[in-house]
Amino acid sequence: MTLKLEGLTKRFGEFTAVDNVNLTIEPGRMFGFLGGNGAGKTTTFRMILGLLPISEGTATFNGQRIDYGVTDTIGYLPEERGLNPKLKVEEQLQYLGQLKGLSKSKCNQEIDYWLERFEVTENKSKKIEKLSKGNQQKIQLIASILHRPKLMILDEPFSGLDPVNVEILKGAIKQLNEEGATIIFSTHRMEHVEELCEEMCILNKGKQVVSGNIEQIKHDFGQKTLVIEGEHPIDFVREMPGVLSMKSVRNKHTIKLEDESYAEPIFKRIIELGYFKRFEVQEPSINDIFIQKVGRVDE
């Protein structure tokens, strides 16, 4: 089931929050949305799900707009968490699971599985309001995946979680993806997209500035990072052609190059000095690309 966005646009009066986004996300992909505050990520998700009317363009899943007829195949974790604080964890999950079409017995089976998977079995009979914010977030996520959806849209799923719980969540997301789910998530943590996703889109002020396969994006970006480690001083490299910047910490030098071709003359110069422990040309990071395209990291 392919998710397709064509000319997707949202206006609020004179303000354009999302401006002509075009994406095709194939079944079974892990797709990351990156962008600062106000970039349009949440608005895009809400239009996909039919929670906000679309000003222009279309958003279709398996060739049709998302409506109540297909919601049982979709899981959504909103940025604003919305659990009922007075309900017990089990009651909340049973209610939401059965809304998604699960039988009571299947729902209970999935609840027990995911509570154990997220290491929160002791909270099964506790009221939501008695849980920590991190554990409330886990329950909210379980509610969105209880029915094993074919399409999952997760808005800032890692927000507010400590590193241990981030790893648990990443493991669950990988598992669902391996089982065939298409997963789309927004984040401002570049490393999560780098680690988990095959494809991404960077939004800036509602505009789609970069999108596609991550490895291809890195290849096409041109700029490379050269890492040199050794005891010989190499300050002269700063003035060599193609060098955009150079940072040195003790014997490690990190150099930004316009493209890979400028690495060879640097190599020829430094080997004249003697032994170097490391000379490595690296692809740009997503953080490098984001800063170049957006100009800042503002979250």
GUKE-253856 format. One record per residue (C-alpha): residue number from 0; x, y, z. Coordinates in Angstrom, 1 decimal, always signed. Each point is the difference from the previous one (the first is absolute). Layout:
GUKE-253856
+------+--------+--------+--------+
| guba |     c1 |     c2 |     c3 |
+------+--------+--------+--------+
|  NUM |      X |      Y |      Z |
...
+------+--------+--------+--------+
This chain:
GUKE-253856
+------+--------+--------+--------+
| guba |     c1 |     c2 |     c3 |
+------+--------+--------+--------+
|    0 |   +0.0 |   +0.0 |   +0.0 |
|    1 |   +1.7 |   +3.2 |   -1.2 |
|    2 |   -0.4 |   +3.4 |   +1.6 |
|    3 |   +0.0 |   +2.7 |   -2.5 |
|    4 |   +0.0 |   +3.8 |   +0.6 |
|    5 |   -0.5 |   +2.2 |   -3.1 |
|    6 |   +0.2 |   +3.7 |   +0.2 |
|    7 |   -1.1 |   -0.2 |   +3.7 |
|    8 |   -0.6 |   +3.6 |   +1.2 |
|    9 |   -1.6 |   +1.5 |   +3.2 |
|   10 |   -0.8 |   +3.6 |   +0.5 |
|   11 |   -1.3 |   +1.7 |   +3.0 |
|   12 |   -1.4 |   +3.3 |   -1.3 |
|   13 |   +3.0 |   +1.7 |   -1.7 |
|   14 |   +2.5 |   -2.3 |   +1.7 |
|   15 |   +1.2 |   -3.1 |   -1.9 |
|   16 |   +1.0 |   -2.6 |   +2.6 |
|   17 |   +0.8 |   -2.8 |   -2.6 |
|   18 |   +0.9 |   +1.0 |   -3.5 |
|   19 |   -0.3 |   -2.5 |   -2.9 |
|   20 |   +1.5 |   -3.2 |   +1.5 |
|   21 |   +0.4 |   -2.9 |   -2.4 |
|   22 |   +1.0 |   -3.4 |   +1.4 |
|   23 |   -0.5 |   -3.7 |   -0.8 |
|   24 |   +0.7 |   -2.4 |   +2.9 |
|   25 |   +0.0 |   -3.6 |   -1.1 |
|   26 |   -1.4 |   -2.8 |   +2.2 |
|   27 |   +2.3 |   -1.2 |   +2.7 |
|   28 |   +2.2 |   +3.1 |   +0.1 |
|   29 |   +1.4 |   +1.8 |   +3.0 |
|   30 |   -0.3 |   +3.7 |   -0.8 |
|   31 |   +1.2 |   +2.9 |   +2.1 |
|   32 |   -1.3 |   +3.6 |   +0.0 |
|   33 |   +2.5 |   +2.6 |   +1.3 |
|   34 |   -0.6 |   +3.7 |   +0.6 |
|   35 |   +0.1 |   +2.7 |   +2.6 |
|   36 |   -2.9 |   +1.4 |   +2.0 |
|   37 |   -2.7 |   +1.1 |   -2.4 |
|   38 |   +1.4 |   -1.8 |   -3.0 |
|   39 |   -3.3 |   -1.7 |   -0.7 |
|   40 |   +0.6 |   -3.6 |   +1.1 |
|   41 |   -3.1 |   -0.3 |   +2.3 |
|   42 |   -2.2 |   +1.9 |   -2.5 |
|   43 |   +1.1 |   -2.4 |   -2.7 |
|   44 |   -0.9 |   -3.0 |   +2.1 |
|   45 |   -3.4 |   +1.4 |   +0.9 |
|   46 |   -0.8 |   +0.5 |   -3.6 |
|   47 |   +1.0 |   -3.5 |   -0.9 |
|   48 |   -2.3 |   -1.4 |   +2.7 |
|   49 |   -2.9 |   +2.3 |   -1.0 |
|   50 |   +0.1 |   +1.8 |   +3.4 |
|   51 |   +0.6 |   +3.3 |   -1.9 |
|   52 |   -1.6 |   +1.0 |   -3.3 |
|   53 |   +2.5 |   +0.2 |   -2.9 |
|   54 |   +0.1 |   +3.4 |   -1.7 |
|   55 |   +1.5 |   -1.4 |   -3.2 |
|   56 |   +1.3 |   -3.3 |   -1.3 |
|   57 |   -0.7 |   -3.6 |   +1.2 |
|   58 |   +1.2 |   -2.5 |   +2.5 |
|   59 |   -0.9 |   -3.6 |   -0.8 |
|   60 |   +0.8 |   -3.4 |   +1.5 |
|   61 |   -0.4 |   -3.0 |   -2.2 |
|   62 |   -1.6 |   +2.3 |   -2.6 |
|   63 |   -2.7 |   +1.5 |   +2.3 |
|   64 |   -0.3 |   +2.8 |   +2.5 |
|   65 |   +0.3 |   -1.1 |   +3.6 |
|   66 |   -3.4 |   -0.1 |   +1.7 |
|   67 |   -1.8 |   -2.1 |   +2.6 |
|   68 |   -0.2 |   -2.9 |   -2.4 |
|   69 |   +3.8 |   -0.5 |   +0.2 |
|   70 |   +0.9 |   +1.2 |   +3.5 |
|   71 |   +0.2 |   -3.6 |   +1.4 |
|   72 |   +3.2 |   -0.4 |   -2.2 |
|   73 |   +1.6 |   +3.2 |   +1.3 |
|   74 |   +1.7 |   +0.9 |   +3.3 |
|   75 |   +0.6 |   +3.6 |   +1.1 |
|   76 |   +2.0 |   +1.3 |   +2.8 |
|   77 |   -0.8 |   +3.8 |   +0.3 |
|   78 |   +2.5 |   +2.5 |   +1.3 |
|   79 |   -2.6 |   +1.0 |   +2.7 |
|   80 |   -0.6 |   -3.1 |   +2.0 |
|   81 |   -3.7 |   -0.6 |   +0.8 |
|   82 |   -0.6 |   -2.8 |   +2.5 |
|   83 |   -2.8 |   +0.1 |   +2.5 |
|   84 |   +1.8 |   +0.5 |   +3.3 |
|   85 |   -2.8 |   -1.6 |   +2.1 |
|   86 |   +0.0 |   -3.3 |   -1.9 |
|   87 |   +2.2 |   -2.9 |   +0.9 |
|   88 |   +2.7 |   -1.0 |   -2.5 |
|   89 |   -1.8 |   -3.2 |   -0.9 |
|   90 |   -3.4 |   +1.7 |   -0.3 |
|   91 |   +1.4 |   +2.7 |   -2.3 |
|   92 |   +1.8 |   -2.5 |   -2.3 |
|   93 |   -3.0 |   -2.3 |   -0.1 |
|   94 |   -2.3 |   +2.8 |   -1.0 |
|   95 |   +2.4 |   +1.3 |   -2.7 |
|   96 |   +0.9 |   -3.4 |   -1.3 |
|   97 |   -3.7 |   -1.0 |   -0.4 |
|   98 |   -0.6 |   +3.2 |   -1.8 |
|   99 |   +2.6 |   -1.2 |   -2.5 |
|  100 |   -1.9 |   -3.2 |   -0.6 |
|  101 |   +1.8 |   -2.4 |   +2.4 |
|  102 |   -2.1 |   -2.6 |   +1.8 |
|  103 |   +0.2 |   +0.2 |   +3.8 |
|  104 |   +2.2 |   -3.1 |   +0.3 |
|  105 |   +2.3 |   +1.1 |   -2.8 |
|  106 |   +0.2 |   +3.4 |   +1.6 |
|  107 |   +1.0 |   -1.4 |   +3.3 |
|  108 |   +2.6 |   -2.2 |   -1.7 |
|  109 |   +1.6 |   +3.0 |   -1.7 |
|  110 |   -0.2 |   +2.1 |   +3.2 |
|  111 |   +2.0 |   -2.6 |   +1.9 |
|  112 |   +2.5 |   -0.3 |   -2.8 |
|  113 |   +0.7 |   +3.7 |   -0.4 |
|  114 |   +0.0 |   +0.8 |   +3.8 |
|  115 |   +2.7 |   -2.7 |   +0.4 |
|  116 |   +1.8 |   +1.3 |   -3.2 |
|  117 |   +0.1 |   +3.5 |   +1.4 |
|  118 |   +0.9 |   -1.2 |   +3.6 |
|  119 |   -3.1 |   +1.5 |   +1.6 |
|  120 |   -2.0 |   -3.1 |   +1.0 |
|  121 |   -0.2 |   +1.3 |   +3.6 |
|  122 |   -2.1 |   +2.9 |   -1.2 |
|  123 |   -2.8 |   -2.0 |   -1.5 |
|  124 |   -2.5 |   +0.7 |   +2.8 |
|  125 |   +1.2 |   +3.5 |   +0.8 |
|  126 |   -1.9 |   +3.2 |   -1.0 |
|  127 |   +1.7 |   +2.0 |   -2.8 |
|  128 |   +0.4 |   +3.0 |   +2.3 |
|  129 |   +2.1 |   -2.0 |   +2.4 |
|  130 |   +2.6 |   -0.8 |   -2.7 |
|  131 |   +3.2 |   +2.0 |   -0.7 |
|  132 |   +0.0 |   +2.0 |   -3.2 |
|  133 |   +2.3 |   -2.5 |   -1.7 |
|  134 |   -2.3 |   -2.9 |   +0.9 |
|  135 |   -3.0 |   +1.9 |   -1.2 |
|  136 |   +1.7 |   +0.5 |   -3.3 |
|  137 |   +0.7 |   -3.8 |   -0.2 |
|  138 |   -3.7 |   -0.7 |   +0.6 |
|  139 |   -1.0 |   +2.6 |   -2.7 |
|  140 |   +2.4 |   -1.7 |   -2.4 |
|  141 |   -1.4 |   -3.5 |   +0.8 |
|  142 |   -3.5 |   +1.4 |   -0.7 |
|  143 |   +1.1 |   +1.0 |   -3.5 |
|  144 |   +1.6 |   -3.4 |   -0.9 |
|  145 |   -2.2 |   -2.4 |   +1.9 |
|  146 |   -1.9 |   -1.0 |   -3.1 |
|  147 |   +3.3 |   -0.5 |   -2.0 |
|  148 |   -0.8 |   +2.7 |   -2.6 |
|  149 |   +1.2 |   -0.1 |   -3.6 |
|  150 |   +0.8 |   +3.8 |   +0.1 |
|  151 |   +1.4 |   +1.6 |   +3.1 |
|  152 |   +0.3 |   +3.8 |   +0.4 |
|  153 |   +2.0 |   +1.0 |   +3.1 |
|  154 |   +0.3 |   +3.7 |   +0.9 |
|  155 |   +3.2 |   +0.5 |   +2.0 |
|  156 |   -0.1 |   -3.5 |   +1.6 |
|  157 |   +3.3 |   +0.3 |   +1.8 |
|  158 |   -0.8 |   +3.3 |   +1.6 |
|  159 |   +0.4 |   +0.0 |   +3.8 |
|  160 |   +1.4 |   -3.6 |   +0.2 |
|  161 |   +3.3 |   -0.8 |   +1.8 |
|  162 |   +2.7 |   -1.8 |   -2.1 |
|  163 |   -1.0 |   -3.5 |   +1.3 |
|  164 |   -3.6 |   +0.5 |   -1.0 |
|  165 |   +1.0 |   +1.5 |   -3.3 |
|  166 |   +1.8 |   -3.3 |   -0.8 |
|  167 |   -3.1 |   -2.1 |   +1.1 |
|  168 |   -2.2 |   +2.2 |   -2.3 |
|  169 |   +2.5 |   -0.3 |   -2.9 |
|  170 |   +0.0 |   -3.7 |   +0.3 |
|  171 |   -3.8 |   -0.2 |   -0.1 |
|  172 |   -0.1 |   +2.3 |   -3.0 |
|  173 |   +2.6 |   -2.2 |   -1.8 |
|  174 |   -2.0 |   -3.1 |   +0.8 |
|  175 |   -3.3 |   +1.4 |   -1.4 |
|  176 |   +1.8 |   +1.1 |   -3.1 |
|  177 |   +1.6 |   -3.4 |   -0.5 |
|  178 |   -3.6 |   -1.4 |   +0.3 |
|  179 |   -0.9 |   +2.1 |   -3.0 |
|  180 |   -1.4 |   +3.3 |   +1.4 |
|  181 |   +0.7 |   +3.2 |   -1.7 |
|  182 |   +1.3 |   +2.4 |   +2.7 |
|  183 |   +0.2 |   +3.8 |   -0.3 |
|  184 |   +1.3 |   +2.0 |   +2.9 |
|  185 |   +1.0 |   +3.6 |   +0.7 |
|  186 |   +2.9 |   +0.9 |   +2.2 |
|  187 |   +2.6 |   +2.7 |   +0.5 |
|  188 |   +2.6 |   -2.6 |   +0.9 |
|  189 |   +2.1 |   -0.5 |   -3.1 |
|  190 |   +1.6 |   -3.2 |   +1.3 |
|  191 |   -3.3 |   -1.8 |   +0.3 |
|  192 |   -0.7 |   +0.6 |   -3.7 |
|  193 |   +3.5 |   -1.0 |   -0.9 |
|  194 |   -0.3 |   -3.2 |   +1.9 |
|  195 |   -3.6 |   -1.1 |   -0.8 |
|  196 |   -1.0 |   +1.4 |   -3.3 |
|  197 |   +0.6 |   -0.8 |   -3.7 |
|  198 |   -1.7 |   +3.2 |   -1.2 |
|  199 |   -0.7 |   +3.5 |   +1.4 |
|  200 |   -1.4 |   +3.4 |   -0.6 |
|  201 |   +1.3 |   +3.3 |   +1.4 |
|  202 |   -2.7 |   +2.7 |   +0.3 |
|  203 |   +0.8 |   +3.6 |   +0.6 |
|  204 |   -2.7 |   +2.6 |   +0.5 |
|  205 |   -2.5 |   -2.4 |   -1.7 |
|  206 |   +2.2 |   -0.6 |   -3.1 |
|  207 |   +1.5 |   -3.4 |   -1.0 |
|  208 |   +3.7 |   +0.9 |   -0.2 |
|  209 |   +1.5 |   -3.5 |   -0.2 |
|  210 |   -1.6 |   -3.4 |   -0.5 |
|  211 |   +0.8 |   -3.5 |   -1.2 |
|  212 |   +2.3 |   -2.9 |   +0.8 |
|  213 |   +2.4 |   +1.0 |   +2.7 |
|  214 |   +3.1 |   -1.6 |   -1.6 |
|  215 |   -0.8 |   +1.7 |   -3.3 |
|  216 |   -0.6 |   +3.3 |   +1.7 |
|  217 |   +3.4 |   -0.3 |   +1.7 |
|  218 |   +1.7 |   -0.9 |   -3.3 |
|  219 |   -1.6 |   +2.8 |   -1.9 |
|  220 |   +0.8 |   +2.6 |   +2.7 |
|  221 |   +3.6 |   +0.1 |   -1.1 |
|  222 |   +1.7 |   +1.2 |   +3.1 |
|  223 |   +2.0 |   -2.5 |   +1.9 |
|  224 |   +1.7 |   -0.2 |   +3.4 |
|  225 |   +3.7 |   -0.9 |   +0.2 |
|  226 |   +1.3 |   -1.3 |   +3.3 |
|  227 |   +3.8 |   +0.0 |   +0.5 |
|  228 |   +1.7 |   -1.2 |   +3.2 |
|  229 |   +3.7 |   +0.3 |   +0.5 |
|  230 |   +2.7 |   +1.8 |   +2.0 |
|  231 |   +1.3 |   +2.3 |   -2.8 |
|  232 |   -1.3 |   +3.6 |   -0.2 |
|  233 |   -2.2 |   +0.5 |   -3.0 |
|  234 |   -1.3 |   +3.6 |   +0.4 |
|  235 |   +0.9 |   +0.7 |   -3.6 |
|  236 |   -2.9 |   -2.2 |   -1.1 |
|  237 |   -2.4 |   +2.8 |   +0.9 |
|  238 |   +1.3 |   +2.0 |   -3.0 |
|  239 |   -0.1 |   -2.8 |   -2.5 |
|  240 |   -2.6 |   +0.0 |   -2.9 |
|  241 |   -3.4 |   -1.5 |   +0.8 |
|  242 |   +0.3 |   +0.3 |   +3.7 |
|  243 |   -3.2 |   +1.6 |   +1.5 |
|  244 |   +0.9 |   -0.3 |   +3.7 |
|  245 |   +2.4 |   -1.8 |   +2.3 |
|  246 |   -0.3 |   -0.8 |   +3.7 |
|  247 |   +2.9 |   -1.5 |   +2.0 |
|  248 |   -0.2 |   -1.6 |   +3.4 |
|  249 |   +3.5 |   -1.2 |   +1.1 |
|  250 |   +1.1 |   -2.3 |   -2.8 |
|  251 |   -3.3 |   -0.5 |   -1.7 |
|  252 |   -1.0 |   +2.3 |   -2.8 |
|  253 |   -3.5 |   +0.2 |   -1.6 |
|  254 |   -0.1 |   +1.7 |   -3.3 |
|  255 |   -3.0 |   +0.9 |   -2.2 |
|  256 |   +0.7 |   -0.3 |   -3.7 |
|  257 |   -1.9 |   +1.3 |   -3.0 |
|  258 |   +0.1 |   -3.5 |   -1.4 |
|  259 |   +2.1 |   -3.2 |   +0.1 |
|  260 |   +2.4 |   +1.0 |   -2.7 |
|  261 |   +1.8 |   +2.5 |   +2.3 |
|  262 |   +1.0 |   -2.8 |   +2.4 |
|  263 |   +2.8 |   -1.4 |   -2.3 |
|  264 |   +2.2 |   +3.1 |   -0.1 |
|  265 |   -0.3 |   +0.3 |   +3.8 |
|  266 |   +1.1 |   -3.6 |   +0.3 |
|  267 |   +3.0 |   +0.5 |   -2.2 |
|  268 |   +1.1 |   +3.0 |   +2.1 |
|  269 |   -0.4 |   -1.6 |   +3.4 |
|  270 |   +1.7 |   -3.3 |   -0.7 |
|  271 |   +3.2 |   +2.0 |   -0.7 |
|  272 |   +0.0 |   +0.8 |   +3.7 |
|  273 |   +0.0 |   -3.7 |   +1.1 |
|  274 |   -2.3 |   -2.4 |   +1.7 |
|  275 |   -3.7 |   +0.8 |   +0.6 |
|  276 |   -2.3 |   -2.3 |   +2.0 |
|  277 |   -3.1 |   +0.8 |   -2.0 |
|  278 |   -1.1 |   +1.6 |   -3.3 |
|  279 |   -3.6 |   -0.6 |   -0.7 |
|  280 |   -2.5 |   +1.6 |   -2.4 |
|  281 |   -3.6 |   -0.2 |   +1.4 |
|  282 |   -3.4 |   +0.6 |   -1.4 |
|  283 |   -1.7 |   +3.1 |   +1.4 |
|  284 |   -2.3 |   -0.6 |   +3.0 |
|  285 |   -3.7 |   +0.9 |   -0.1 |
|  286 |   +0.9 |   +2.7 |   +2.5 |
|  287 |   +2.4 |   +1.5 |   -2.6 |
|  288 |   -2.6 |   -0.1 |   -2.7 |
|  289 |   -2.7 |   +1.5 |   +2.3 |
|  290 |   +2.1 |   +2.9 |   +1.0 |
|  291 |   +1.1 |   +0.7 |   -3.6 |
|  292 |   -3.6 |   -0.1 |   -1.3 |
|  293 |   -1.8 |   +1.6 |   +3.0 |
|  294 |   +2.7 |   +2.1 |   +1.4 |
|  295 |   -0.5 |   -0.9 |   +3.6 |
|  296 |   -1.1 |   -2.7 |   +2.5 |
|  297 |   -2.6 |   +1.8 |   +2.1 |
|  298 |   -1.6 |   -2.7 |   +2.1 |
+------+--------+--------+--------+
